[in-house]
Amino acid sequence: MNKNKSPLILALAMATLMLPEIVTADVHSANSPIIGANVQELLNWADSHNPELAAMRYETDAASERIAPAGALPDPMLRVEFMDFAGRDAPNGFNPFPGKGSGTKYTFMQSIPLWGKRDLRKEVATAELEQFKGRRLVSVTEIHARIKNAYAQYYQTIGLKKLNEDILRLLEDLEAVTRVRYASGLVPQQDAIRAQVEKTMLRSEIINLETEQQQAKARLNATLGRTQDALLSTKPELRRLPAGKLDSAVLQEKVARTNPLLATESAQILAADANKRLVEKNRYPDVTLGIAPTQMGSSISSWEAMVEVNLPIRFDTRRSQESEATAMLAAAKERRQGVANQVIGELQENLVAFEAAEKQERLISDTLLPQAELTFRSALAGYENGKVDFATLLDAQKAIRLARQGQIKARVEQEMRLAEIEKMIGEEL
């Protein structure tokens, strides 16, 4: 009886260990929608519900409303002068009403900036709008990257937890076998005790992974703008990786065109350049035109016209303002170059890490894992025949577990590095 039962249990245990897929079940709730079957669902949710992105949308809308006022004429001025409305020589005594006294003068004045100053102010406001758009895109890419990274960690904890649960069931089967063989006097009691120790260690790892899973879930819900008790899918799937090798030169060219940080700094340069030209225009005067009808009684008795010109003679002030604008433009250019160097460096760093994780996963899948499975089968047969001790069988089981853990971690590392690369280029690959 024992000889027939033992091979069956071990065969089932080995089949359990060889399962490559993460198979879990969703916990449904009637009160909370379950999202997160793939990362795109989370990205779409964040675009609609993340408070930071909503605030950036409002700030961008506000910046767009500044363009029209920047290029508009200033409000006109109205001055009303009551002449001889009181005093000894006042013809009507104290009478501050229009048309009384010596008359009432109404002066309408309109200040008109010349030399293209209004167009330059509008250009500055437009460049500032582009800065806000760039900053919003920076926030979008950073939040998307945080979501992708947290989702990959969430996937990893679920995958490792499922793997440990499978191995725990395997150890339970192996423990049952050792008890049967111990009762038959074929193996020492130490084999059963060793299996129990391994099970306890696995349960401890599972507890740690459950904690990490809840932490990843908390990070995701916080970034998504959801409550902490909101449900996430327990069957996460990572995206399909880009086909072929990522070309460094192509990605660097994309960074130069589409990186949000560089776009923001470029808009800053445009704003600083327009502001410099506007400050230089302040060397030239503006003009104020006015017209002033005078009312006597109930009719207009006379008309006056006026031209007012400011005199920009504070040359020391102008030179300081121009020097400041020139320095700000130079600073914006240097800052953009610094950001470009940093972004290219981070891109290369993540490319190297992505390729290393890709090679690691391929090595595990093509070489290490098949070798570990073959070793386990051999150890399993040897243990059945009494030629291999239980420690050797456990070591073979551990080799498969470590290989599968490495496989999951390498895949997750690729996903996280890919998220960082996409943040650099500002678009999905």
C-alpha positions in Angstrom: 0.0 0.0 0.0 2.7 2.4 0.9 4.8 1.6 -2.2 1.8 2.4 -4.4 0.9 5.7 -2.6 4.3 7.2 -2.5 5.0 7.6 -6.2 1.6 9.0 -6.8 1.9 11.7 -4.2 5.4 12.6 -5.5 4.2 12.8 -9.1 1.3 15.1 -8.1 3.7 17.2 -6.1 6.1 17.5 -9.0 3.3 18.5 -11.3 2.3 21.2 -8.8 5.9 22.5 -8.6 6.2 22.7 -12.4 3.2 25.0 -12.9 4.5 28.1 -14.6 1.5 30.4 -14.5 0.1 32.6 -11.7 -3.4 31.4 -11.2 -5.6 33.3 -8.7 -9.2 34.2 -8.2 -10.7 37.7 -7.9 -12.6 38.6 -4.8 -15.7 40.3 -6.0 -17.5 43.0 -4.0 -20.9 44.5 -4.8 -19.8 47.9 -3.4 -16.4 48.5 -5.0 -15.5 48.2 -8.7 -12.5 45.9 -9.3 -9.9 47.4 -11.6 -6.3 46.5 -12.4 -6.6 43.4 -14.6 -4.0 45.3 -16.6 -2.1 48.5 -16.0 -3.9 50.5 -18.7 -7.1 50.4 -16.7 -5.2 52.0 -13.8 -3.7 54.7 -16.1 -7.1 55.5 -17.5 -8.5 55.8 -14.0 -5.7 58.1 -12.9 -6.1 60.4 -15.9 -9.7 60.9 -14.8 -9.5 60.8 -11.0 -6.0 61.8 -9.8 -6.3 65.1 -7.9 -2.9 66.3 -8.9 -3.6 65.9 -12.6 -7.0 67.6 -12.1 -5.3 70.6 -10.4 -2.7 70.8 -13.3 -5.6 70.8 -15.8 -7.2 73.8 -14.0 -3.8 75.6 -13.8 -3.3 75.1 -17.6 -6.8 76.4 -18.3 -6.0 79.5 -16.1 -2.8 80.1 -18.0 -4.6 79.9 -21.3 -6.9 82.7 -20.2 -4.0 85.0 -19.6 -3.0 85.3 -23.3 -5.9 87.6 -24.4 -5.5 90.1 -21.5 -1.7 90.2 -22.1 -2.1 91.4 -25.7 -5.1 93.8 -25.0 -5.0 97.5 -24.5 -5.1 98.7 -20.9 -8.5 100.0 -19.7 -9.2 103.6 -20.7 -9.4 106.3 -18.0 -12.1 108.9 -17.4 -11.5 112.1 -15.4 -14.2 114.5 -14.4 -13.3 118.0 -13.3 -15.8 120.4 -11.7 -14.7 124.0 -12.3 -15.7 126.8 -9.9 -18.3 124.7 -8.1 -17.6 126.5 -4.8 -16.0 129.6 -3.4 -16.5 133.4 -3.4 -16.3 133.7 -7.2 -18.4 130.7 -8.0 -21.3 131.7 -10.2 -23.7 129.3 -8.6 -22.3 129.2 -5.1 -21.6 125.7 -3.8 -23.1 123.5 -6.5 -21.0 120.3 -7.4 -23.3 119.2 -10.3 -22.4 118.7 -13.9 -22.8 121.9 -16.0 -22.8 124.2 -13.0 -20.0 126.7 -12.0 -17.6 127.5 -14.8 -18.3 124.2 -16.4 -17.5 120.5 -16.1 -14.7 118.9 -18.1 -14.8 115.2 -19.0 -11.4 113.8 -20.0 -11.2 110.3 -21.7 -7.7 108.8 -21.9 -6.4 105.7 -23.5 -2.8 104.5 -23.0 -1.4 102.8 -26.1 1.8 100.6 -25.8 3.8 101.0 -29.1 6.7 99.2 -30.8 5.1 95.8 -30.7 5.0 95.6 -26.9 1.5 94.1 -26.8 2.5 91.3 -29.2 5.6 90.6 -27.0 3.5 90.4 -23.9 1.1 88.0 -25.7 4.2 86.0 -26.7 5.4 85.8 -23.1 1.9 84.6 -22.0 1.8 82.0 -24.7 5.2 80.7 -23.7 4.1 80.5 -20.1 1.1 78.5 -21.2 3.5 76.0 -22.9 5.4 75.8 -19.6 2.2 74.8 -17.8 1.4 72.3 -20.5 4.9 70.9 -20.1 4.6 70.7 -16.3 1.3 68.9 -16.6 2.8 66.4 -19.0 5.7 65.9 -16.5 3.2 65.2 -13.8 1.3 62.8 -16.1 4.4 60.8 -17.0 5.7 60.7 -13.4 2.3 59.5 -12.0 2.1 57.0 -14.8 5.6 55.7 -14.0 4.7 55.4 -10.3 1.5 53.5 -11.2 3.5 51.1 -13.5 6.2 50.5 -10.9 3.7 49.9 -8.1 1.6 47.6 -10.4 4.7 45.6 -11.3 5.5 45.2 -7.6 1.9 44.3 -6.9 2.2 41.6 -9.6 5.5 40.4 -8.2 4.1 39.9 -4.7 1.1 38.0 -6.0 3.4 35.8 -8.2 5.9 35.0 -5.5 3.1 34.4 -3.0 1.4 32.0 -5.4 4.7 30.2 -6.1 5.3 29.8 -2.3 1.8 28.4 -1.8 2.4 25.9 -4.5 5.7 24.8 -2.9 4.0 24.7 0.5 1.5 22.2 -0.9 4.5 20.3 -2.4 6.2 20.1 1.0 3.0 18.9 2.6 2.9 16.1 0.1 6.6 15.3 0.7 6.0 15.4 4.4 3.3 12.8 4.0 5.7 10.7 2.0 8.4 10.9 4.6 6.0 10.0 7.4 4.9 6.9 5.4 8.5 5.9 4.7 9.5 6.6 8.3 6.7 4.4 9.6 8.1 1.7 7.3 11.6 2.3 8.7 13.0 3.4 5.4 14.0 7.0 6.4 14.9 8.7 9.6 12.4 11.0 11.5 14.7 13.9 10.6 13.2 13.9 7.1 9.7 14.7 8.4 11.1 17.4 10.8 13.1 19.0 7.9 9.9 19.2 5.8 8.1 20.9 8.7 10.9 23.4 9.1 10.8 24.2 5.4 7.0 24.7 5.6 7.3 27.1 8.5 9.9 29.2 6.7 7.6 29.3 3.6 4.6 30.4 5.7 6.8 33.2 7.1 7.7 34.3 3.6 4.0 34.2 2.6 3.2 36.6 5.5 5.9 39.0 4.4 4.6 38.9 0.8 1.1 39.5 1.9 2.3 42.6 3.7 4.2 43.8 0.6 1.1 43.1 -1.5 -1.0 45.4 0.8 1.7 48.1 0.7 1.7 48.0 -3.1 -2.1 48.1 -3.2 -2.0 51.1 -0.8 0.5 52.9 -3.1 -1.7 52.2 -6.1 -4.9 53.4 -4.6 -3.3 56.6 -3.2 -1.8 57.4 -6.6 -5.1 56.6 -8.4 -7.1 58.8 -6.0 -9.1 55.9 -4.6 -10.0 55.0 -1.1 -7.6 52.5 0.7 -10.3 49.8 0.8 -11.0 50.0 -2.9 -10.5 46.6 -4.6 -7.8 45.7 -7.1 -7.8 42.7 -9.3 -5.9 39.7 -7.9 -5.1 38.5 -11.4 -2.7 41.3 -12.6 -1.1 40.9 -16.0 2.0 42.7 -17.2 2.2 44.4 -20.6 3.7 42.7 -23.6 7.3 43.9 -23.9 8.4 45.7 -27.1 9.5 43.4 -29.8 13.2 43.6 -30.6 16.0 45.4 -28.9 15.5 48.9 -27.7 17.7 51.2 -29.9 19.6 53.8 -27.8 20.1 56.2 -30.7 16.4 56.2 -31.6 15.3 56.7 -28.0 17.7 59.6 -27.5 16.2 61.2 -30.6 12.8 60.7 -29.1 13.9 62.2 -25.8 15.1 65.3 -27.6 11.7 65.7 -29.3 9.2 64.5 -26.7 10.7 64.6 -23.2 8.3 66.6 -21.0 11.0 68.2 -18.9 12.9 69.3 -22.0 9.7 70.7 -23.5 9.1 72.7 -20.3 12.6 74.1 -20.3 12.3 75.0 -24.0 9.1 76.9 -23.2 11.0 78.7 -20.4 13.7 79.7 -22.9 11.0 81.1 -25.3 9.4 83.1 -22.4 12.8 84.4 -21.3 13.7 85.5 -24.8 10.4 87.2 -25.4 10.7 88.9 -22.0 14.2 90.1 -22.9 12.9 91.7 -26.1 10.0 93.2 -24.3 12.4 94.8 -21.7 14.5 96.2 -24.6 11.3 97.8 -26.0 10.9 99.7 -22.8 13.7 102.0 -24.1 11.0 103.6 -26.3 8.1 105.7 -25.0 4.4 104.8 -24.9 1.7 107.2 -25.8 -1.6 108.2 -24.1 -4.3 109.9 -26.2 -7.1 111.9 -24.6 -10.1 113.9 -25.5 -11.9 116.3 -23.1 -15.3 117.9 -23.8 -16.3 120.7 -21.5 -20.0 121.1 -20.4 -21.6 124.4 -19.7 -25.1 124.2 -18.6 -26.7 121.4 -20.6 -24.5 121.6 -23.7 -20.9 121.0 -24.7 -19.2 124.3 -25.1 -15.7 123.2 -26.1 -13.4 120.3 -26.9 -9.8 119.6 -26.0 -7.4 116.9 -27.2 -4.2 115.7 -25.5 -1.2 113.6 -26.2 0.8 112.2 -23.3 4.2 110.5 -23.7 6.3 108.9 -21.0 10.0 109.7 -21.0 12.2 106.6 -20.4 15.2 108.5 -19.2 16.1 106.3 -16.3 19.0 104.7 -18.2 20.5 103.0 -15.2 17.2 101.3 -14.4 16.8 100.2 -18.0 20.3 98.8 -18.1 19.7 96.8 -14.9 16.4 95.4 -16.3 18.0 94.4 -19.6 20.9 92.8 -17.8 18.5 90.8 -15.6 16.5 89.7 -18.7 19.7 88.6 -20.5 20.9 86.7 -17.4 17.5 84.9 -17.1 17.7 83.9 -20.7 21.2 82.5 -20.3 20.1 80.7 -17.1 17.2 79.1 -18.9 19.4 77.8 -21.7 22.0 76.4 -19.3 19.2 74.8 -17.2 17.8 73.0 -20.3 21.2 71.7 -21.2 21.6 70.4 -17.6 18.2 68.7 -17.8 19.1 67.2 -21.2 22.3 65.7 -19.8 20.5 64.3 -16.8 17.7 62.8 -18.9 20.1 61.1 -21.4 22.1 59.7 -18.5 19.0 58.3 -16.8 17.8 56.9 -20.2 21.1 55.0 -20.7 21.1 53.7 -17.1 17.6 52.3 -17.5 18.4 50.8 -20.9 21.4 48.9 -19.5 19.3 47.7 -16.6 16.4 46.6 -18.9 18.8 44.7 -21.2 20.4 43.0 -18.2 17.0 41.9 -16.8 16.0 40.7 -20.2 19.2 38.5 -20.5 18.7 37.3 -17.0 15.1 36.2 -17.7 16.2 34.4 -20.9 19.0 32.6 -19.1 16.7 31.4 -16.4 14.0 30.3 -18.8 16.2 28.6 -21.4 18.9 27.1 -19.2 18.7 27.4 -15.4 15.0 26.4 -15.0 15.2 23.3 -17.3 18.4 22.2 -15.4 16.7 22.7 -12.0 13.6 20.7 -13.2 15.8 17.9 -14.5 17.7 17.8 -11.2 14.5 17.7 -9.2 13.2 14.8 -11.3 16.4 12.9 -10.8 16.4 13.6 -7.1 12.8 12.6 -6.8 13.5 9.2 -8.5 16.6 8.7 -6.3 14.6 9.4 -3.2 12.0 6.9 -4.2 14.7 4.3 -4.7 16.5 5.2 -1.5 19.6 6.3 -3.3 19.2 10.1 -2.5 18.5 11.5 1.0 15.8 14.0 1.7 18.1 17.0 2.0 19.2 16.5 -1.6 15.5 16.4 -2.7 14.8 19.6 -0.8 17.9 21.3 -2.3 16.6 20.4 -5.8 13.2 21.8 -4.9 14.8 25.0 -3.7 16.7 25.3 -6.9 13.4 25.3 -8.9 11.9 27.8 -6.5 14.8 30.2 -6.7 14.8 29.9 -10.5 11.1 30.7 -10.7 11.5 33.6 -8.3 14.3 34.9 -10.4 12.1 34.6 -13.5 9.3 36.6 -11.9 11.7 39.3 -10.5 13.6 39.6 -13.9 10.3 40.1 -15.7 9.1 42.7 -13.1 12.5 44.5 -13.4 12.0 44.8 -17.1 8.6 46.3 -16.6 9.8 48.8 -14.1 12.8 49.9 -16.3 10.5 50.1 -19.2 8.2 52.5 -17.2 11.2 54.7 -16.5 12.2 54.7 -20.1 8.7 55.7 -21.1 8.8 58.5 -18.6 12.0 59.8 -20.2 10.6 59.8 -23.7 7.1 61.0 -22.7 5.2 58.3 -24.5 4.4 54.6 -24.5 6.6 52.1 -26.3 
